[in-house]
Amino acid sequence: MSQVQKQQEFDQKNYQFRIRLEQLQEDQLDIRKEQRYIEEQQEEFFQLQQQEQAVYDFVLGNCEADERAFFEERGDEGLHLAKKAQREFDEQLLQLKKDERTLFDQEENLMAEQQAFWKKPEAKENGS
């Protein structure tokens, strides 16, 4: 193999490493954006939940005694659904954190692979 071919092969391999690293980093950024979005949704949901609770408290304080059980049941049902939604948010965040960790691990492995490639005797000769 000629020196030019070796250099082209070396350059191509480095290009492939760079592209794979950029893709991993882009995927990590996408995950961080998704995490921020879910956290914002959690905050908005919490605010709505607070408003809903205030409305139930107001209604319970101003309803007839025979209506109280109906509104208490609706409030309990709303609280149950809110807890379920919060668990789903938490599960989504946990999965995103796991995915992000996987991407970080892949990035570290790829960088180690790239370092090993650079340390090969042939790579040193080709890259010089």
C-alpha positions as CSV (number, residue, x, y, z in Angstrom):
1,M,0.0,0.0,0.0
2,S,1.4,3.4,-1.0
3,Q,2.1,6.1,1.5
4,V,-0.8,8.2,0.0
5,Q,-3.2,5.3,0.4
6,K,-2.1,4.8,4.0
7,Q,-2.6,8.4,4.7
8,Q,-6.1,8.4,3.1
9,E,-7.0,5.4,5.1
10,F,-5.8,7.0,8.3
11,D,-7.7,10.2,7.5
12,Q,-10.8,8.3,6.7
13,K,-10.7,6.4,10.0
14,N,-10.2,9.7,11.9
15,Y,-13.1,11.2,10.0
16,Q,-15.3,8.2,11.0
17,F,-14.3,8.6,14.6
18,R,-15.1,12.3,14.5
19,I,-18.5,11.7,12.9
20,R,-19.4,9.1,15.4
21,L,-18.4,11.3,18.3
22,E,-20.4,14.2,17.0
23,Q,-23.4,12.0,16.6
24,L,-23.1,10.7,20.2
25,Q,-22.7,14.3,21.5
26,E,-25.7,15.4,19.5
27,D,-27.7,12.6,20.9
28,Q,-26.6,13.6,24.4
29,L,-27.7,17.1,23.8
30,D,-31.1,15.9,22.5
31,I,-31.5,13.9,25.7
32,R,-30.6,16.9,27.9
33,K,-33.2,19.0,26.0
34,E,-35.8,16.3,26.5
35,Q,-35.0,16.2,30.2
36,R,-35.4,20.0,30.5
37,Y,-38.7,19.7,28.6
38,I,-40.0,17.1,31.0
39,E,-38.8,19.0,34.0
40,E,-40.7,22.1,32.7
41,Q,-43.8,20.0,32.2
42,Q,-43.5,18.7,35.8
43,E,-43.3,22.3,37.0
44,E,-46.4,23.3,35.0
45,F,-48.2,20.2,36.1
46,F,-47.4,21.0,39.7
47,Q,-48.8,24.5,39.3
48,L,-52.0,23.1,37.8
49,Q,-52.2,20.6,40.5
50,Q,-52.0,23.3,43.1
51,Q,-54.7,25.3,41.4
52,E,-56.9,22.2,41.1
53,Q,-56.4,21.6,44.9
54,A,-57.3,25.1,45.7
55,V,-60.5,24.8,43.6
56,Y,-61.5,21.6,45.4
57,D,-60.8,23.2,48.7
58,F,-63.0,26.1,47.8
59,V,-65.8,23.9,46.5
60,L,-65.7,21.7,49.6
61,G,-65.8,24.7,51.8
62,N,-68.9,26.1,50.0
63,C,-70.9,23.1,48.9
64,E,-74.0,21.6,50.5
65,A,-73.3,18.7,52.9
66,D,-75.0,16.2,50.6
67,E,-72.7,17.2,47.8
68,R,-69.5,17.0,49.8
69,A,-68.9,13.2,49.2
70,F,-69.2,13.7,45.5
71,F,-66.6,16.5,45.4
72,E,-64.3,14.7,47.9
73,E,-64.4,11.6,45.6
74,R,-63.5,13.8,42.6
75,G,-60.7,15.4,44.6
76,D,-59.3,12.0,45.6
77,E,-59.5,10.8,42.0
78,G,-57.7,13.9,40.8
79,L,-55.0,13.3,43.4
80,H,-54.6,9.7,42.3
81,L,-54.3,10.7,38.7
82,A,-51.8,13.4,39.6
83,K,-49.6,10.9,41.4
84,K,-49.8,8.5,38.5
85,A,-48.7,11.3,36.1
86,Q,-45.9,12.2,38.4
87,R,-44.7,8.6,38.4
88,E,-44.7,8.6,34.6
89,F,-42.7,11.9,34.5
90,D,-40.2,10.3,36.9
91,E,-40.0,7.1,34.9
92,Q,-39.4,9.2,31.7
93,L,-36.6,11.1,33.4
94,L,-35.0,8.0,34.8
95,Q,-35.0,6.4,31.3
96,L,-33.5,9.5,29.8
97,K,-30.8,9.5,32.5
98,K,-30.0,5.9,31.7
99,D,-29.9,6.6,28.0
100,E,-27.6,9.6,28.6
101,R,-25.3,7.4,30.7
102,T,-25.2,4.8,27.9
103,L,-24.3,7.5,25.4
104,F,-21.5,8.8,27.7
105,D,-20.2,5.3,28.0
106,Q,-20.3,4.9,24.3
107,E,-18.5,8.2,23.9
108,E,-15.7,7.1,26.3
109,N,-15.3,3.8,24.6
110,L,-15.1,5.5,21.2
111,M,-12.5,7.9,22.5
112,A,-10.5,5.0,23.9
113,E,-10.8,3.2,20.6
114,Q,-9.6,6.4,18.8
115,Q,-6.7,6.7,21.2
116,A,-5.7,3.1,20.6
117,F,-5.9,3.7,16.9
118,W,-3.6,6.7,17.1
119,K,-1.1,4.7,19.2
120,K,-0.8,1.8,16.6
121,P,2.6,1.9,15.0
122,E,1.1,2.0,11.5
123,A,-1.1,4.9,12.5
124,K,1.9,6.9,13.8
125,E,3.7,6.3,10.5
126,N,0.7,7.2,8.4
127,G,-0.2,10.2,10.5
128,S,3.3,11.7,10.4
